[in-house]
Amino acid sequence: MDIKRSLVLLCSSYGSFLLGQEKAVDTIYIFDNQMNKVKLFHPVRTITPKDVEKNSTNLSELLRYQSSIYIKENGRGAVSSPSFRGTTAQQTAFVWNGININSSFLGQGDVNNIPLFGYDQIEVKAGGGSVVYGSGAVGGSIHLNNILDFNRGFKASVFSEAASFDTYNNFAQASFSNDKLSVKVSGSYVTSQNDYKVPEFVVGSTGFNNINGRYYNTSVNMGVSYKIADHQTISWQNQIFDASQHYPIFEDNGNRTKYKAQTLRSLIAWDIQKNNLSNSLKAAYTEDNFQYFSNLNLPKASGAEGKNYIFKNDFNYFITPKININAIGEFQVNKGEGYESGIGSISRNVGSLAGLIRYFATKDLRFEAGIKKDFVENISSPLLYSFSGKWNALRWYHVGASFSRNFRFPSFNDLYWQPGGNLDLLPETSTNIDMDHEFSFGDFKITLSPYYMDIKNLINWLPTPLGYWAPFNTSRVESYGLESQAIWNKKMGKHHLKLDAGYTYSKSVNKDTQLQRMYVPLHKAVGNIEYGYSFLRIYAQGLFNGLTYTTTDQQRSTSIDPYFILNTGISGTIFKKYTLGFKVNNITNTVYQTVSLYPMPKRNYSVYATINF
């Protein structure tokens, strides 16, 4: 297969088109058609539904144990936010099927108000990506992807789990496809009383009891893809999510509060795929609603409703077998309305134009250059750019490098919250430098990724002399460090052994004070080891988190001490259809926190079953 055919295969939205084919067999439709192109130049960590079984409590737990991201969780199941390479939660982009879904109000994604189940892949990309994925893709991006395949007939599965603290996770999925039509439907229901106790962690005069910690959520996903003609497909993906979180209190007589969130995401796409060109036209509608109740028995105290209308076109063309051009245009209308927040009815238009060119010099050497201009109503946006290269220098050594400028524009809360909103805010911008060194020796692979970021115009909320808080462009941040990953995958007859370990060093300092930023551990390490024999699977999972400061002045007395957590599990599969598993989390009964004053559970258990039809 020549270079053109192989690279069109990787870049295509269809995973198995070959040039010259009139009819593809077992083709795959991927809604995020840019992801295969991203993987040509950057390492991307892929988490499969099978991996989700190990950490099925929520998305926070999954990302904590199976990625380099630091997750700040206000107690199990409560408010949760990610930190990539020492950046803020607003500098992480959540991308659902190629569409940026960060909240227009908060400018970030609340990890525990995003469903864990219902995706075919969860992918984690570290490093800047604003040229392709827009505002917030500064430290990295988290991709929630759905895939529809053809010619697979009928398939269905049911997953059910019962765990400590009256926790129940249930997920069901069914799909059908032939050579023209592919349909997939799934739904989940998660509920937990979440009443765990940590008596060694004393708050006031008593040990910690997670009072009023209950949560539940439901989600429904539906996807349809239909081949309307040769090389043309029209597809639809829809997600509905409803959730409730009760906020923990420290005393029985404390004020019991809760937070409710509802999201709707709907995306329709028309894709054309031919020998040397492809075009993907998408129209999406997303809606985010939330309500805060200052007392469980009273009406909501505050809330907001956000609606986004998104139109996006992605055109990709091979001028020659070695030169590929990619043009991306996007237009959004963001609407919002607050309740008891001082935010009235607001609207913002956002447009962008991006162009990328890829040059495949040889089968082992390729380059990409991109440029993008955003047009954000009433905000002056910077010109963004990216340069990337990948060289397969030796059979066992590959090296890649990238240089990019990225940004995040102010959220609705930053601009319009009353009192405090600041209409004079500038977008946050960053200059990113990334390198990747990949070493492969048989079944063993090591990746070393040093990085550097210079972030300007960081937006911080600070107290004012008038007694309220307001956002300002305050500081400049320098972040640098190293991400590493080692994978060993070995099969010997019926035996299968897999080792997946990663270590991250993150130095993120305020350039004015030269002090490490809050909630950025210098060291984080994760490891997963799995052994399988015939129908049996056993795994162990470890997490080390280094010293984490919780104040801007690096006070050791209030910092979170280093901790190590160990999980394990065993499962057996019969007739390739029925799986029964048992898990033990936090085997050593370690007392630990990810956010100050909110300890996580000690040793806990779960049992689960999966049936495949």
Secondary structure per residue as TSV (DSSP state, phi and psi in degrees):
chain	resnum	aa	ss	phi	psi
A	1	M	-	360.0	127.1
A	2	D	-	-76.9	173.6
A	3	I	H	-64.1	-37.2
A	4	K	H	-62.3	-46.7
A	5	R	H	-64.5	-41.3
A	6	S	H	-68.8	-38.2
A	7	L	H	-79.4	-32.0
A	8	V	H	-62.8	-37.0
A	9	L	H	-60.4	-43.7
A	10	L	H	-71.5	-37.7
A	11	C	H	-80.7	-21.0
A	12	S	S	-67.3	150.1
A	13	S	S	-69.6	-17.2
A	14	Y	B	-102.2	121.5
A	15	G	T	-72.0	-14.0
A	16	S	T	-137.6	30.3
A	17	F	-	-79.3	134.3
A	18	L	-	-115.2	144.5
A	19	L	T	-61.2	140.9
A	20	G	T	89.3	-11.4
A	21	Q	-	-77.0	133.8
A	22	E	S	-87.4	-29.1
A	23	K	S	-139.8	123.5
A	24	A	-	-91.3	147.2
A	25	V	S	-109.4	135.8
A	26	D	S	55.2	42.7
A	27	T	-	-71.0	159.9
A	28	I	E	-126.8	133.7
A	29	Y	E	-106.5	121.1
A	30	I	E	-111.5	123.3
A	31	F	S	-67.5	-37.5
A	32	D	-	-87.8	85.5
A	33	N	T	-72.8	-10.1
A	34	Q	T	-82.8	-19.6
A	35	M	H	-63.9	-38.8
A	36	N	H	-64.2	-31.4
A	37	K	H	-71.7	-40.5
A	38	V	H	-58.6	-40.1
A	39	K	T	-68.1	-16.4
A	40	L	T	-66.4	-22.6
A	41	F	T	-125.0	-18.2
A	42	H	S	-133.2	142.4
A	43	P	-	-70.0	137.2
A	44	V	-	-130.9	128.7
A	45	R	E	-88.9	126.5
A	46	T	E	-108.3	127.8
A	47	I	E	-111.4	121.7
A	48	T	-	-95.0	165.5
A	49	P	H	-56.3	-30.8
A	50	K	H	-66.8	-35.8
A	51	D	H	-67.0	-31.9
A	52	V	H	-62.3	-30.9
A	53	E	G	-57.6	-29.7
A	54	K	G	-72.4	-30.6
A	55	N	G	-135.0	72.0
A	56	S	-	-98.8	8.4
A	57	T	S	-65.7	-51.3
A	58	N	-	-166.3	175.4
A	59	L	H	-65.9	-31.6
A	60	S	H	-59.7	-47.8
A	61	E	H	-62.9	-42.4
A	62	L	H	-59.9	-48.9
A	63	L	H	-69.6	-30.8
A	64	R	H	-64.7	-42.5
A	65	Y	H	-94.1	-15.4
A	66	Q	H	-125.5	22.8
A	67	S	S	-155.1	175.2
A	68	S	S	-86.0	-1.2
A	69	I	-	-73.6	139.8
A	70	Y	E	-89.9	125.3
A	71	I	E	-108.6	121.6
A	72	K	E	-97.0	112.3
A	73	E	E	-123.7	122.5
A	74	N	S	-77.3	59.5
A	75	G	S	87.9	153.1
A	76	R	T	-54.4	124.9
A	77	G	T	82.3	-3.9
A	78	A	S	-92.0	-164.2
A	79	V	S	-53.9	134.0
A	80	S	E	-144.8	141.4
A	81	S	E	-143.6	151.1
A	82	P	E	-97.6	156.1
A	83	S	E	-136.9	113.0
A	84	F	S	-95.1	120.0
A	85	R	T	52.7	36.7
A	86	G	T	82.1	10.8
A	87	T	-	-92.4	177.3
A	88	T	-	-86.4	169.4
A	89	A	G	-62.8	-33.0
A	90	Q	G	-70.8	-15.1
A	91	Q	G	-98.8	19.4
A	92	T	E	-117.9	127.3
A	93	A	E	-97.3	128.1
A	94	F	E	-93.4	127.9
A	95	V	E	-123.8	115.3
A	96	W	E	-102.8	110.2
A	97	N	T	50.8	42.0
A	98	G	T	88.7	-0.9
A	99	I	E	-112.3	127.4
A	100	N	E	-68.5	123.6
A	101	I	-	-117.4	19.6
A	102	N	-	-58.9	143.4
A	103	S	-	-61.8	133.5
A	104	S	T	-66.3	-26.9
A	105	F	T	-81.9	-49.7
A	106	L	T	-91.7	-22.7
A	107	G	S	76.3	15.0
A	108	Q	S	-149.6	178.3
A	109	G	-	-111.5	133.2
A	110	D	-	-84.6	110.4
A	111	V	G	-58.2	-39.9
A	112	N	G	-82.4	1.1
A	113	N	G	-111.6	28.3
A	114	I	S	-124.7	127.5
A	115	P	-	-63.5	146.2
A	116	L	S	-83.2	-37.5
A	117	F	S	-95.6	158.0
A	118	G	S	107.6	2.4
A	119	Y	-	-109.2	152.0
A	120	D	S	-89.0	-22.8
A	121	Q	E	-150.8	141.2
A	122	I	E	-117.5	120.8
A	123	E	E	-120.3	142.3
A	124	V	E	-120.5	119.8
A	125	K	E	-118.4	120.0
A	126	A	E	-87.1	149.7
A	127	G	S	100.6	164.8
A	128	G	-	-65.9	144.1
A	129	G	-	-151.4	28.9
A	130	S	H	-67.5	-25.7
A	131	V	H	-61.7	-35.7
A	132	V	H	-98.6	-43.6
A	133	Y	H	-109.2	4.4
A	134	G	-	83.0	-161.5
A	135	S	T	-58.6	136.7
A	136	G	T	96.7	-18.6
A	137	A	T	-80.9	65.7
A	138	V	T	-101.0	-59.4
A	139	G	S	-82.0	-30.0
A	140	G	E	167.9	-177.2
A	141	S	E	-142.7	148.4
A	142	I	E	-117.4	121.7
A	143	H	E	-110.7	125.1
A	144	L	E	-109.7	101.5
A	145	N	E	-113.6	140.8
A	146	N	-	-113.6	144.3
A	147	I	E	-129.0	137.9
A	148	L	E	-121.1	124.2
A	149	D	E	-113.6	161.3
A	150	F	S	-113.4	162.1
A	151	N	S	58.7	38.8
A	152	R	-	-116.0	-1.5
A	153	G	E	69.6	-148.2
A	154	F	E	-101.1	134.9
A	155	K	E	-140.2	148.5
A	156	A	E	-153.6	155.2
A	157	S	E	-151.9	152.2
A	158	V	E	-132.5	131.2
A	159	F	E	-121.5	130.2
A	160	S	E	-139.4	133.8
A	161	E	E	-136.3	137.6
A	162	A	E	-119.2	130.9
A	163	A	E	-137.2	174.5
A	164	S	T	-56.8	158.9
A	165	F	T	65.4	34.2
A	166	D	T	53.1	52.1
A	167	T	E	-105.6	132.3
A	168	Y	E	-135.7	125.4
A	169	N	E	-117.6	127.8
A	170	N	E	-134.7	133.9
A	171	F	E	-144.8	133.4
A	172	A	E	-132.5	143.7
A	173	Q	E	-145.1	141.7
A	174	A	E	-140.3	145.0
A	175	S	E	-145.5	152.3
A	176	F	E	-143.9	139.7
A	177	S	E	-153.2	146.9
A	178	N	-	-128.4	-156.8
A	179	D	S	-77.4	-10.3
A	180	K	S	-116.9	-32.1
A	181	L	E	-126.3	140.0
A	182	S	E	-136.0	127.6
A	183	V	E	-131.7	136.3
A	184	K	E	-140.9	131.1
A	185	V	E	-130.7	137.8
A	186	S	E	-147.5	157.9
A	187	G	E	-151.5	150.5
A	188	S	E	-136.9	152.7
A	189	Y	E	-140.5	122.8
A	190	V	E	-126.6	131.6
A	191	T	E	-146.5	147.2
A	192	S	E	-155.6	133.9
A	193	Q	-	-70.8	-29.3
A	194	N	-	56.2	36.3
A	195	D	-	-96.9	50.8
A	196	Y	-	-77.0	158.8
A	197	K	E	-125.7	143.1
A	198	V	E	-131.3	80.6
A	199	P	E	-63.2	-24.2
A	200	E	E	-72.5	-19.2
A	201	F	E	-94.2	103.3
A	202	V	E	-92.6	124.5
A	203	V	E	-115.1	115.1
A	204	G	T	73.3	-111.2
A	205	S	T	-119.5	3.9
A	206	T	E	-128.7	156.8
A	207	G	E	-68.8	156.4
A	208	F	E	-70.7	131.8
A	209	N	E	-130.9	120.4
A	210	N	-	-75.2	70.7
A	211	I	B	-72.8	139.3
A	212	N	T	62.4	37.3
A	213	G	-	-97.7	8.5
A	214	R	-	-60.5	145.7
A	215	Y	E	-148.6	157.7
A	216	Y	E	-154.9	157.7
A	217	N	E	-157.6	154.1
A	218	T	E	-131.6	150.0
A	219	S	E	-146.1	148.6
A	220	V	E	-132.4	129.5
A	221	N	E	-122.8	139.5
A	222	M	E	-142.0	132.2
A	223	G	E	-133.5	141.0
A	224	V	E	-138.6	136.5
A	225	S	E	-136.0	135.4
A	226	Y	E	-136.6	131.9
A	227	K	E	-84.1	105.8
A	228	I	E	-82.1	-17.9
A	229	A	E	-167.0	173.5
A	230	D	T	-58.1	127.2
A	231	H	T	69.0	14.4
A	232	Q	E	-130.5	133.8
A	233	T	E	-136.6	138.5
A	234	I	E	-116.8	134.4
A	235	S	E	-138.3	156.2
A	236	W	E	-140.6	136.9
A	237	Q	E	-133.2	134.8
A	238	N	E	-138.6	140.2
A	239	Q	E	-138.2	132.2
A	240	I	E	-122.0	133.4
A	241	F	E	-138.2	135.5
A	242	D	E	-135.8	131.7
A	243	A	E	-145.3	155.6
A	244	S	E	-141.3	132.0
A	245	Q	E	-125.7	127.0
A	246	H	E	-91.1	131.0
A	247	Y	E	-82.3	127.7
A	248	P	-	-61.0	146.7
A	249	I	B	-125.5	164.5
A	250	F	S	-98.4	-18.1
A	251	E	S	-128.9	149.5
A	252	D	T	-59.3	-33.1
A	253	N	T	-92.9	11.9
A	254	G	S	-71.8	164.8
A	255	N	-	-76.4	121.4
A	256	R	-	-90.6	122.8
A	257	T	E	-122.7	168.5
A	258	K	E	-154.2	166.5
A	259	Y	E	-135.4	131.4
A	260	K	E	-120.1	142.4
A	261	A	E	-138.9	140.9
A	262	Q	E	-134.0	133.4
A	263	T	E	-130.5	147.4
A	264	L	E	-132.5	129.6
A	265	R	E	-132.4	127.1
A	266	S	E	-138.5	132.9
A	267	L	E	-139.7	128.9
A	268	I	E	-119.8	139.2
A	269	A	E	-135.9	141.4
A	270	W	E	-120.1	117.7
A	271	D	E	-118.6	135.2
A	272	I	E	-117.0	128.8
A	273	Q	E	-132.9	114.1
A	274	K	-	-125.5	-174.3
A	275	N	S	-56.2	-46.3
A	276	N	S	-123.3	8.2
A	277	L	E	-147.0	157.3
A	278	S	E	-146.9	152.5
A	279	N	E	-143.2	133.8
A	280	S	E	-125.8	116.4
A	281	L	E	-108.2	123.9
A	282	K	E	-123.9	142.9
A	283	A	E	-129.7	130.0
A	284	A	E	-134.9	150.5
A	285	Y	E	-130.0	127.3
A	286	T	E	-127.9	144.3
A	287	E	E	-137.5	131.6
A	288	D	E	-127.3	119.9
A	289	N	E	-123.5	143.4
A	290	F	E	-148.0	154.7
A	291	Q	E	-139.6	135.9
A	292	Y	E	-110.4	131.6
A	293	F	E	-113.8	112.6
A	294	S	S	-74.2	-10.5
A	295	N	S	-150.2	131.7
A	296	L	T	-57.1	-29.4
A	297	N	T	-97.3	4.4
A	298	L	S	-114.9	161.4
A	299	P	-	-61.8	165.8
A	300	K	-	-57.2	144.0
A	301	A	S	-92.9	-29.1
A	302	S	E	-159.0	169.2
A	303	G	E	175.0	-177.8
A	304	A	E	-162.4	158.6
A	305	E	E	-133.3	125.6
A	306	G	E	-122.5	136.6
A	307	K	E	-130.2	136.0
A	308	N	E	-129.5	129.9
A	309	Y	E	-111.9	122.0
A	310	I	E	-127.3	131.8
A	311	F	E	-127.6	130.5
A	312	K	E	-144.5	135.3
A	313	N	E	-127.5	133.2
A	314	D	E	-125.6	109.9
A	315	F	E	-109.8	130.2
A	316	N	E	-131.1	130.0
A	317	Y	E	-145.6	133.1
A	318	F	E	-91.4	108.0
A	319	I	E	-66.7	-45.1
A	320	T	E	-134.4	171.6
A	321	P	T	-57.6	-17.8
A	322	K	T	-110.5	-11.6
A	323	I	E	-121.3	125.0
A	324	N	E	-124.7	131.9
A	325	I	E	-114.6	148.7
A	326	N	E	-140.3	120.6
A	327	A	E	-117.0	130.7
A	328	I	E	-127.2	124.0
A	329	G	E	-121.4	141.1
A	330	E	E	-144.8	142.2
A	331	F	E	-137.1	134.3
A	332	Q	E	-129.7	147.2
A	333	V	E	-118.5	115.2
A	334	N	E	-103.3	121.3
A	335	K	E	-118.9	145.5
A	336	G	E	-150.0	153.5
A	337	E	E	-147.4	124.8
A	338	G	E	-97.9	163.4
A	339	Y	E	-131.2	118.2
A	340	E	S	57.7	34.1
A	341	S	S	-124.7	-0.1
A	342	G	S	81.7	-7.1
A	343	I	-	-90.7	119.1
A	344	G	-	-86.7	-146.1
A	345	S	E	-87.7	117.5
A	346	I	E	-128.7	157.9
A	347	S	E	-149.1	146.2
A	348	R	E	-144.6	134.3
A	349	N	E	-97.9	135.3
A	350	V	E	-133.8	126.0
A	351	G	E	-129.6	160.2
A	352	S	E	-156.2	149.9
A	353	L	E	-130.2	129.4
A	354	A	E	-132.8	144.8
A	355	G	E	-134.2	136.1
A	356	L	E	-131.2	145.4
A	357	I	E	-129.6	133.9
A	358	R	E	-120.2	134.1
A	359	Y	E	-122.0	117.2
A	360	F	E	-100.1	88.2
A	361	A	E	-62.1	-47.1
A	362	T	E	-141.9	-179.2
A	363	K	T	-68.7	-13.9
A	364	D	T	-112.2	-1.3
A	365	L	E	-138.1	127.8
A	366	R	E	-147.7	154.3
A	367	F	E	-135.8	155.3
A	368	E	E	-142.8	136.9
A	369	A	E	-130.5	137.4
A	370	G	E	-137.5	152.4
A	371	I	E	-142.6	147.0
A	372	K	E	-151.0	142.4
A	373	K	E	-126.9	124.8
A	374	D	E	-99.2	145.8
A	375	F	E	-123.1	97.0
A	376	V	E	-106.5	124.4
A	377	E	T	-56.1	126.4
A	378	N	T	67.1	13.7
A	379	I	B	-133.2	131.8
A	380	S	-	-83.7	115.3
A	381	S	-	-103.3	142.9
A	382	P	-	-78.1	160.6
A	383	L	E	-77.2	127.6
A	384	L	E	-103.6	152.8
A	385	Y	E	-152.6	163.0
A	386	S	E	-153.5	144.2
A	387	F	E	-134.4	129.8
A	388	S	E	-139.0	151.9
A	389	G	E	-147.4	148.5
A	390	K	E	-137.7	130.3
A	391	W	E	-130.8	119.6
A	392	N	E	-86.6	81.0
A	393	A	E	-64.0	-42.3
A	394	L	E	-136.2	167.4
A	395	R	T	-58.6	-31.0
A	396	W	T	-107.9	2.0
A	397	Y	E	-139.0	122.5
A	398	H	E	-122.5	141.9
A	399	V	E	-131.4	140.3
A	400	G	E	-136.4	154.6
A	401	A	E	-148.1	150.4
A	402	S	E	-148.4	151.6
A	403	F	E	-137.4	127.3
A	404	S	E	-149.9	157.5
A	405	R	E	-115.5	131.8
A	406	N	E	-134.1	169.4
A	407	F	E	-157.4	167.4
A	408	R	E	-141.5	124.3
A	409	F	-	-89.7	156.9
A	410	P	-	-59.9	146.5
A	411	S	-	-82.9	172.5
A	412	F	H	-59.4	-42.1
A	413	N	H	-61.9	-41.9
A	414	D	H	-58.4	-37.8
A	415	L	H	-90.6	-38.9
A	416	Y	H	-119.2	-6.7
A	417	W	-	-59.0	136.0
A	418	Q	T	-126.3	131.6
A	419	P	T	-82.3	152.1
A	420	G	T	129.7	-26.9
A	421	G	-	-55.5	142.5
A	422	N	-	-124.5	106.9
A	423	L	T	-77.1	-6.3
A	424	D	T	-96.9	9.0
A	425	L	-	-65.5	144.5
A	426	L	-	-100.0	153.7
A	427	P	-	-64.1	146.7
A	428	E	E	-73.8	138.3
A	429	T	E	-129.8	154.6
A	430	S	E	-142.2	149.3
A	431	T	E	-110.8	122.2
A	432	N	E	-115.0	136.3
A	433	I	E	-125.5	125.2
A	434	D	E	-130.8	145.1
A	435	M	E	-133.4	152.0
A	436	D	E	-137.0	125.5
A	437	H	E	-116.5	118.5
A	438	E	E	-114.5	125.3
A	439	F	E	-118.2	127.4
A	440	S	E	-124.2	127.3
A	441	F	E	-132.9	92.3
A	442	G	T	64.5	-117.4
A	443	D	T	-88.5	4.4
A	444	F	E	-112.8	132.8
A	445	K	E	-136.0	133.8
A	446	I	E	-123.5	135.0
A	447	T	E	-123.7	126.9
A	448	L	E	-117.7	124.7
A	449	S	E	-129.8	88.5
A	450	P	E	-74.0	151.7
A	451	Y	E	-148.6	161.8
A	452	Y	E	-147.4	137.5
A	453	M	E	-135.9	135.4
A	454	D	E	-118.4	110.6
A	455	I	E	-108.1	127.9
A	456	K	E	-115.0	157.3
A	457	N	E	58.6	37.6
A	458	L	E	-57.7	133.8
A	459	I	E	-91.9	121.5
A	460	N	E	-126.0	142.5
A	461	W	E	-91.1	124.9
A	462	L	E	-129.6	153.5
A	463	P	E	-68.9	145.7
A	464	T	-	-113.4	162.5
A	465	P	T	-62.3	-17.1
A	466	L	T	-86.4	0.7
A	467	G	S	95.3	0.6
A	468	Y	S	-121.9	168.4
A	469	W	E	-95.6	150.3
A	470	A	E	-148.4	152.2
A	471	P	E	-87.5	142.2
A	472	F	E	-140.7	150.5
A	473	N	E	-77.7	105.2
A	474	T	E	-109.5	-55.9
A	475	S	E	-124.4	170.9
A	476	R	E	-119.6	134.9
A	477	V	E	-119.1	139.3
A	478	E	E	-117.5	122.2
A	479	S	E	-124.2	132.8
A	480	Y	E	-151.6	159.9
A	481	G	E	167.3	-158.0
A	482	L	E	-143.5	131.3
A	483	E	E	-110.4	138.4
A	484	S	E	-139.1	152.5
A	485	Q	E	-147.9	138.7
A	486	A	E	-126.8	129.8
A	487	I	E	-128.4	131.3
A	488	W	E	-130.4	123.0
A	489	N	E	-128.3	116.6
A	490	K	E	-134.5	129.6
A	491	K	E	-116.6	131.8
A	492	M	E	-137.0	91.4
A	493	G	T	65.9	-120.8
A	494	K	T	-86.4	-3.6
A	495	H	E	-91.6	140.7
A	496	H	E	-140.6	122.9
A	497	L	E	-124.3	129.4
A	498	K	E	-132.1	131.4
A	499	L	E	-122.3	128.8
A	500	D	E	-136.8	110.0
A	501	A	E	-132.3	146.9
A	502	G	E	-143.0	148.9
A	503	Y	E	-134.4	137.7
A	504	T	E	-129.0	129.3
A	505	Y	E	-110.6	121.9
A	506	S	E	-126.3	112.7
A	507	K	E	-108.5	114.7
A	508	S	E	-132.7	110.6
A	509	V	E	-122.9	144.5
A	510	N	E	-73.2	119.8
A	511	K	T	-69.2	-16.8
A	512	D	T	-78.6	-35.5
A	513	T	T	-107.8	-16.6
A	514	Q	T	60.3	27.5
A	515	L	E	-107.7	148.9
A	516	Q	E	-62.7	140.3
A	517	R	-	-75.7	158.9
A	518	M	T	-62.4	144.9
A	519	Y	T	53.4	42.0
A	520	V	-	-128.0	95.3
A	521	P	-	-67.3	137.1
A	522	L	S	-62.3	-37.5
A	523	H	E	-126.5	136.0
A	524	K	E	-144.1	134.7
A	525	A	E	-135.8	138.5
A	526	V	E	-130.4	150.4
A	527	G	E	-150.6	137.9
A	528	N	E	-129.9	127.5
A	529	I	E	-124.9	133.1
A	530	E	E	-134.9	134.0
A	531	Y	E	-124.3	131.2
A	532	G	E	-127.5	140.0
A	533	Y	E	-139.0	114.4
A	534	S	T	54.5	-112.3
A	535	F	T	-92.3	-3.3
A	536	L	E	-104.6	142.3
A	537	R	E	-137.8	130.3
A	538	I	E	-127.1	137.9
A	539	Y	E	-139.6	156.3
A	540	A	E	-132.6	148.2
A	541	Q	E	-141.5	128.8
A	542	G	E	-126.6	149.9
A	543	L	E	-138.7	124.2
A	544	F	E	-113.8	130.4
A	545	N	E	-123.9	125.1
A	546	G	-	-78.1	-179.4
A	547	L	-	-52.9	131.7
A	548	T	B	-128.8	119.0
A	549	Y	-	-78.9	142.7
A	550	T	-	-114.1	4.9
A	551	T	S	-132.3	161.3
A	552	T	T	-74.8	-15.0
A	553	D	T	-103.3	16.5
A	554	Q	-	56.9	42.8
A	555	Q	-	-70.1	120.6
A	556	R	G	-68.8	-30.7
A	557	S	G	-66.7	-27.0
A	558	T	G	-107.4	4.3
A	559	S	S	-76.4	164.2
A	560	I	B	-90.6	121.8
A	561	D	-	-67.2	154.9
A	562	P	-	-59.1	150.1
A	563	Y	E	-148.8	158.8
A	564	F	E	-131.1	128.0
A	565	I	E	-117.0	137.2
A	566	L	E	-125.5	127.8
A	567	N	E	-119.7	156.8
A	568	T	E	-151.1	162.9
A	569	G	E	-163.7	161.2
A	570	I	E	-141.1	143.3
A	571	S	E	-147.4	154.3
A	572	G	E	-133.2	141.7
A	573	T	E	-120.4	129.9
A	574	I	E	-116.4	132.5
A	575	F	T	57.4	22.4
A	576	K	T	60.3	12.8
A	577	K	T	-121.7	-35.1
A	578	Y	E	-115.4	123.2
A	579	T	E	-123.3	133.4
A	580	L	E	-124.8	130.4
A	581	G	E	-135.6	157.9
A	582	F	E	-137.1	135.7
A	583	K	E	-129.4	146.9
A	584	V	E	-125.5	120.8
A	585	N	E	-104.4	142.5
A	586	N	S	56.2	59.4
A	587	I	T	-55.2	-38.3
A	588	T	T	-84.3	5.6
A	589	N	-	59.9	35.5
A	590	T	-	-69.4	137.2
A	591	V	-	-91.8	119.5
A	592	Y	-	-149.8	163.7
A	593	Q	E	-132.8	154.2
A	594	T	E	-111.3	-20.8
A	595	V	E	-131.1	137.3
A	596	S	T	-54.9	133.0
A	597	L	T	79.2	2.3
A	598	Y	E	-123.4	83.6
A	599	P	E	-66.9	152.6
A	600	M	-	-92.8	167.0
A	601	P	-	-64.7	151.1
A	602	K	-	-80.4	-154.5
A	603	R	S	-55.8	133.7
A	604	N	E	-147.7	164.5
A	605	Y	E	-133.0	160.7
A	606	S	E	-156.2	153.2
A	607	V	E	-129.0	139.6
A	608	Y	E	-141.5	160.4
A	609	A	E	-139.2	143.0
A	610	T	E	-129.3	135.1
A	611	I	E	-123.1	126.5
A	612	N	E	-109.7	131.9
A	613	F	-	-105.2	360.0
